[in-house]
Amino acid sequence: MERKKASDFPQELLNLFDGYVHGGISRRQFLDGAQRFAAGGVTANALLQMLKPNYALARQVAPDDPRIKAESVTVQSPLGNGSIKGTLVRPANATKLPAVLVIHENRGLNPYIEDVARRLAVANFIAFAPDGLTSVGGYPGDDEKGLALFGKIDRAKMAEDFLAAANWLKSRPDSTGKLGAVGFCFGGGIVNLLAVRMGPALDAGVPFYGVQPGDTEAARIQTPINAQYAALDSRITDGWPTFDAALTRAGVPHEGHIYPGANHGFHNDTTPRYDEAAAKEAWARTLKWFDTYLTV
């Protein structure tokens, strides 16, 4: 199947889809709005199907790749929802390594995020990708159903689940004790939240198009932050200058990168919003950041 690109769609339609993905409008409202872009026998529903993820495109590292070892684990979260399950991946023959928490979008632990964890393992990190939907049965295999489940979970308890996962990962006997976190969309916001909550215990953070904390919270951050943003994602990217200033005042090592022409979700290689050049550059910066702050 030929991969669709963002340039194949009107930007207004992509913005409408972004509103649907983030719960700002309903499926019906998206379809009603998309109707004016339906032409040439292509219906509004067909446009939705084109824009939705195709997870067959996401596999850069196969689950049975001999370079890695993957397993499902459950982490206790007494202050959250009781426990959180996830996928733990590490290089097959390594001993102690730095660890990276991988935090999903607002759909749960889908195949794209699992593949990101495997990519980190190939890069010589222990990676753990927890599923914030654990308490409602886990990622259901369908993003629209995942979004519906997402709305049923207490966000404060879910945040505690991710914090428990981070602390568990940092303290594993096969970890060096150095911990990084990378997250996408909702997960980018959680990376920022963990930086606020964990202080120096989080050694490096890379939020992709994540909501920024307020100035009071940002003043507590001691984690080196390397933030990745899309130029066309004004809803999130417009918050970077204020966050940048707060991190500067806090004396925190940080960088912010805004990719021209890129849409929200540009790293997710399962949707037309994927921007190959921006994704590769942002990923190279991610690995370099982790190498700098986790391998010393």
For each residue, the residues with C-beta under 8 A, 3 or more apart:
1: 54 56
2:
3: 57 272 274
4: 8 9 50 51 272
5: 8 272 274
6: 9 14 263 272 273 274 275
7:
8: 4 5 272
9: 4 6 13 14 37 47 50 51 272
10: 13 14 37
11: 14 15 232
12: 15 16 37
13: 9 10 16 17 34 37 47 51
14: 6 9 10 11 17 18 51 232 263 272 273
15: 11 12 18 19
16: 12 13 19 20 25 30 33 34
17: 13 14 20 21 30 48 51
18: 14 15 21 22 233 235 263 264 265
19: 15 16 22 24 25 30
20: 16 17 23 24 25 26 27 29 30
21: 17 18 106 147 265
22: 18 19 106 185 235
23: 20 106 147 151
24: 19 20
25: 16 19 20 29 30 33
26: 20 29 30
27: 20 30 31 48 144
28: 31 32
29: 20 25 26 32 33
30: 16 17 19 20 25 26 27 33 34 44 48
31: 27 28 34 35 44 45 48
32: 28 29 35 44
33: 16 25 29 30 36
34: 13 16 30 31 37 38 44 47 48
35: 31 32 38 44
36: 33
37: 9 10 12 13 34 44 47
38: 34 35 42 43 44 46 47
39: 42
40:
41:
42: 38 39 46 47
43: 38 46 47
44: 30 31 32 34 35 37 38 47 48
45: 31 48 49
46: 38 42 43 49 50
47: 9 13 34 37 38 42 43 44 50 51
48: 17 27 30 31 34 44 45 51 52
49: 45 46 52
50: 4 9 46 47 272
51: 4 9 13 14 17 47 48 271 272 273
52: 48 49 143 271
53: 58 110 112 143 268 270 271
54: 1 57 270 271
55: 58 59 110 111 112 270
56: 1 59
57: 3 54 269 270
58: 53 55 111 112 115 268 269 270
59: 55 56 62 111 115
60: 115 118 119 269
61: 65 67 68 115 118 119 121 122
62: 59 65 118
63: 70 114 118
64:
65: 61 62 68 118 122
66: 92
67: 61 91 92 121 122
68: 61 65 89 90 91 92 118 121 122
69: 89 90 91 92
70: 63 87 88 89 117 118 121
71: 87 88
72: 85 86 87 88
73: 85 86 87 88 128
74: 83 84 85
75: 83 84 85 86 130 161 164 165 168
76: 82 83 164 168
77: 80 81 82 83 84 160 161 164 165
78: 82 164
79: 157 160 163 164
80: 77 84 157 158 159 160 161 163 164
81: 77 84 134 135 153 154 157 158 160 161
82: 76 77 78 135
83: 74 75 76 77 134 161
84: 74 75 77 80 81 130 131 132 134 135 161 162 164 165
85: 72 73 74 75 130 131 134 138
86: 72 73 75 109 128 129 130 131 134 165
87: 70 71 72 73 109 114 117 128 129
88: 70 71 72 73 126 127 128
89: 68 69 70 117 118 120 121 126 127 128 129
90: 68 69 94 97 121 125 126 127 174
91: 67 68 69 94 97 121 122 124
92: 66 67 68 69
93:
94: 90 91 97 124 126 174
95: 174
96: 174 175 176
97: 90 91 94 124 125 126 174 175 176
98: 125 126 175 176 178 179 180 203 290 294 295
99: 125 126 127 128 169 170 172 175 176 178 179 180 294
100: 120 125 126 127 128 179 180 181 182 290 294
101: 127 128 129 130 162 165 166 169 179 180 181 182 183 194
102: 113 116 117 120 127 128 129 181 182 183 187
103: 113 129 130 132 162 181 182 183 184 186 187 188 190 191
104: 107 108 109 110 113 129 131 132 183 184 186 187
105: 110 113 184 185 186 187 265 268
106: 21 22 23 146 147 150 185 186
107: 104 110 139 143 146 147 150
108: 104 131 132 133 138 139 140 146 149 150
109: 86 87 104 113 114 129 130 131 132 133 138 139
110: 53 55 104 105 107 113 114 139 143 146
111: 55 58 59 114 115 270
112: 53 55 58 115 116 268 269 270
113: 102 103 104 105 109 110 116 117 129 184 187
114: 63 87 109 110 111 117 118 129
115: 58 59 60 61 111 112 118 119
116: 102 112 113 119 120 127 129 182 184
117: 70 87 89 102 113 114 120 121 127 128 129
118: 60 61 62 63 65 68 70 89 114 115 121 122 127
119: 60 61 115 116 122 123 283
120: 89 100 102 116 117 123 125 127 182
121: 61 67 68 70 89 90 91 117 118 124 125 126 127
122: 61 65 67 68 91 118 119
123: 119 120 287 290
124: 91 94 97 121
125: 90 97 98 99 100 120 121 180 290 294
126: 88 89 90 94 97 98 99 100 121 169 172 174 175
127: 88 89 90 99 100 101 102 116 117 118 120 121
128: 73 86 87 88 89 99 100 101 102 117 165 168 169
129: 86 87 89 101 102 103 104 109 113 114 116 117
130: 75 84 85 86 101 103 109 134 161 162 165
131: 84 85 86 104 108 109 134 138 139
132: 84 103 104 108 109 150 153 158 161 162
133: 108 109 136 137 138 139 140 146 149 150 153
134: 81 83 84 85 86 130 131 137 138 161
135: 81 82 84 153 157 158 161
136: 133 149 152 153
137: 133 134 140 149
138: 85 108 109 131 133 134
139: 107 108 109 110 131 133 146
140: 108 133 137 145 146 149
141: 145
142: 145 146
143: 52 53 107 110 146 147
144: 27 147 148
145: 140 141 142 148 149
146: 106 107 108 110 133 139 140 142 143 149 150
147: 21 23 106 107 143 144 150 151
148: 144 145 151 152
149: 108 133 136 137 140 145 146 152 153
150: 106 107 108 132 133 146 147 153
151: 23 147 148
152: 136 148 149
153: 81 132 133 135 136 149 150 157 158
154: 81 157 158
155: 158 159
156: 159 160
157: 79 80 81 135 153 154 160 161
158: 80 81 132 135 153 154 155 161 162
159: 80 155 156 162 163 190 193 197
160: 77 79 80 81 156 157 163 164
161: 75 77 80 81 83 84 130 132 134 135 157 158 164 165
162: 84 101 103 130 132 158 159 165 166 190 193 194
163: 79 80 159 160 166 167 194 197 198
164: 75 76 77 78 79 80 84 160 161 167 168
165: 75 77 84 86 101 128 130 161 162 168 169
166: 101 162 163 169 170 179 181 194 198 202
167: 163 164 170 171 201
168: 75 76 128 164 165 171 172
169: 99 101 126 128 165 166 172 175 179
170: 99 166 167 175 177 178 179 201
171: 167 168 175 177
172: 99 126 168 169 175
173:
174: 90 94 95 96 97 126
175: 96 97 98 99 126 169 170 171 172 178 179
176: 96 97 98 99 294
177: 170 171
178: 98 99 170 175 203 293 294 295
179: 98 99 100 101 166 169 170 175 201 202 203 204 294
180: 98 99 100 101 125 202 203 204 205 206 289 290 293 294
181: 100 101 102 103 166 190 191 194 195 202 204 205 206
182: 100 101 102 103 116 120 187 191 205 206 207 208 286
183: 101 102 103 104 186 187 188 189 190 191 206 207 208 210
184: 103 104 105 113 116 187 188 208 209 210 265 267 268
185: 22 105 106 188 189 208 209 210 264 265
186: 103 104 105 106 183 189 190 210
187: 102 103 104 105 113 182 183 184 190 191 207 208 210
188: 103 183 184 185 191 192 207 208 209 210 211 227 228
189: 183 185 186 192 193 207 210 211 212
190: 103 159 162 181 183 186 187 193 194 210
191: 103 181 182 183 187 188 194 195 205 206 207 210
192: 188 189 195 196 205 207 210 211 212 213 221 225
193: 159 162 189 190 196 197 213
194: 101 162 163 166 181 190 191 197 198 202 205 223
195: 181 191 192 198 202 205 213 221 222 223 225
196: 192 193 213 217 218 220 221
197: 159 163 193 194
198: 163 166 194 195 201 202 223
199: 202 220 222 223
200: 203 222 223
201: 167 170 179 198
202: 166 179 180 181 194 195 198 199 205 223
203: 98 178 179 180 200 223 224 293 294
204: 179 180 181 223 224 226 289 290 292 293 294
205: 180 181 182 191 192 194 195 202 223 224 225 226
206: 180 181 182 183 191 225 226 227 228 285 286 289 290
207: 182 183 187 188 189 191 192 210 225 227 228
208: 182 183 184 185 187 188 228 267 282
209: 184 185 188 228 229 230 233 236 237 264 265 266
210: 183 184 185 186 187 188 189 190 191 192 207 227 236
211: 188 189 192 236 239
212: 189 192 218 239 240 242 243
213: 192 193 195 196 217 218 221 243
214: 217 218
215: 218 219 242 246
216: 219 220
217: 196 213 214 220 221
218: 196 212 213 214 215 221 243 246 247 250
219: 215 216 246 249 250
220: 196 199 216 217 250
221: 192 195 196 213 217 218 225 247 250 252
222: 195 199 200 250 252
223: 194 195 198 199 200 202 203 204 205 252
224: 203 204 205 252 253 254 289 292 293
225: 192 195 205 206 207 221 247 252 253 254 255
226: 204 205 206 254 255 256 257 285 286 289
227: 188 206 207 210 240 243 254 255 256 257
228: 188 206 207 208 209 257 259 267 282 285 286
229: 209 233 236 237 240 256 257 258 259
230: 209 233 236 237 258 259 262 263 264 265 266 275 278
231: 237 258 259 260 261 262
232: 11 14 261 262 263 264
233: 18 209 229 230 236 237 262 263 264
234: 237 238
235: 18 22 238 264
236: 209 210 211 229 230 233 239 264
237: 209 229 230 231 233 234 240 258
238: 234 235 241
239: 211 212 236 242 243
240: 212 227 229 237 243 244 256 258
241: 238 244 245
242: 212 215 239 245 246
243: 212 213 218 227 239 240 246 247 256
244: 240 241 247 248 254 256
245: 241 242 248 249
246: 215 218 219 242 243 249 250
247: 218 221 225 243 244 250 252 254
248: 244 245 251 252 254
249: 219 245 246
250: 218 219 220 221 222 246 247
251: 248
252: 221 222 223 224 225 247 248
253: 224 225
254: 224 225 226 227 244 247 248
255: 225 226 227 285 289
256: 226 227 229 240 243 244
257: 226 227 228 229 281 282 285
258: 229 230 231 237 240
259: 228 229 230 231 262 266 275 277 278 281 282
260: 231
261: 231 232 275 278
262: 230 231 232 233 259 266 275 278
263: 6 14 18 230 232 233 266 273 275
264: 18 185 209 230 232 233 235 236 273
265: 18 21 105 184 185 209 230 268 271 273 274
266: 209 230 259 262 263 273 274 275 278 279 282
267: 184 208 228 274 278 279 282 283
268: 53 58 105 112 184 265 271 273 274
269: 57 58 60 112 274 276 279
270: 53 54 55 57 58 111 112 274
271: 51 52 53 54 265 268 274
272: 3 4 5 6 8 9 14 50 51
273: 6 14 51 263 264 265 266 268
274: 3 5 6 265 266 267 268 269 270 271 279
275: 6 230 259 261 262 263 266 278 279
276: 269 279 280
277: 259 280 281
278: 230 259 261 262 266 267 275 281 282
279: 266 267 269 274 275 276 282 283
280: 276 277 283 284
281: 257 259 277 278 284 285
282: 208 228 257 259 266 267 278 279 285 286
283: 119 267 279 280 286 287
284: 280 281 287 288
285: 206 226 228 255 257 281 282 288 289
286: 182 206 226 228 282 283 289 290
287: 123 283 284 290 291
288: 284 285 291 292
289: 180 204 206 224 226 255 285 286 292 293
290: 98 100 123 125 180 204 206 286 287 293 294 295
291: 287 288 294 295
292: 204 224 288 289 295 296
293: 178 180 203 204 224 289 290 296
294: 98 99 100 125 176 178 179 180 203 204 290 291
295: 98 178 290 291 292
296: 292 293
